Amino acid sequence: MLEHGGNLTAAAQHFGIARTDWLDLSTGINPHGYPVPEIPAMSWQRLPETDQVLEQAASAYYGTPHLLTISGSQAAIQSLPRLRAHSRVTVLGPMYAEHAWAWQQQGHEVRQIATLPDASTLDQTDVLLVCNPNNPSGRVIFPDTLLEWHAQLAHRGGWLLVDEAFMDSTPQFSLATSVGKPGLIVLRSLGKFFGLAGARVGFILAAPALLTACEELLGPWPVSGPARFVAEIALSDTAWQTQTRYRLQTDSARLGKLLTQYGMSPSGSTALFQWLPMTNAAERQQQLAKLGIWTRFFNAQSALRMGLPEQHAWLRLETALSQVQQSLT
């Protein structure tokens, strides 16, 4: 299995710092997640209801009736490769490694590209995998471009699969309202923006025939009753969503400015993280780690991804950045 997340437990052991004493900026998850309400006892005592209340809330939030509730995006990532015969899969990288891995495990031919695909590349592609906004670089591809790619793929039975895990703060760039067309698949989840990664709630947005195939493959009750209860409330809370979009955009801009001030200028970002390619990224991660600040290191790109601190932790982060900068001069 691939490694996941920032591996904070391993870092705590390696650096001899108690797990509770770390400032963990490695995840890209909203540090001010949705305030979970009290969960009714019935949610624990019965199998999840099939009353479609959650699905109705999700349809209103995403702007489409064409969706299937799943156990986080990971369920879709592992299932979709099983629904196609041998295919030529192109991954627009760098992106979440599980996508390529899942297709390879099912025997598909997988290649990764670093630049936007041209017509020739699309002609040699059956499935194009895109993360938008991209994780980890923050790159955003406009919907018109994505729909052009989809049209070229779909006319011969191809798929465009777009992972929108970090889209909630910028819904104007989403393809959610365009799903329903054959070969267009969008993945969404409540892990990042809503800060509910532990609930394992996600959605496949796609044409009805594909949703039916996924549902048959995944089986009944993919999401627990308590998780469904919380997810329905979070997706319906438009006031919280509006306030959170503003807060995350503000905090992300603040983080980018702070990093630049201390010699770590980002080259890309989303509302939930900053992307920091640098020749000494591994050294910077280690220096920050010794101060109890944990970031995500990407060896192939020699880069760090840094998420947002909680409100009380900004001063601690600035102090650590200042100390690291001074140690390099």
Secondary structure, DSSP 8 states (H G I E B T S, - for coil): ----TT-HHHHHHHHT--GGG-EE-SS---TT--------HHHHHS----S-HHHHHHHHHHT-S-EEEESHHHHHHHHGGGGSSS-EEEEESS--HHHHHHHHHTT-EEEEESS---HHHHHT-SEEEEESS-TTT-----HHHHHHHHHHHHTTT-EEEEE-TT-TT-GGG--GGGTTSTTEEEEEESSSSS--GGG--EEEE--HHHHHHHHHHH-S--S-HHHHHHHHHHHH-HHHHHHHHHHHHHHHHHHHHHHHHTT---SEE-SSEEEEE-TTHHHHHHHHHHTTEE-EEETTTTEEEEE---GGGHHHHHHHHHHHHHHT-
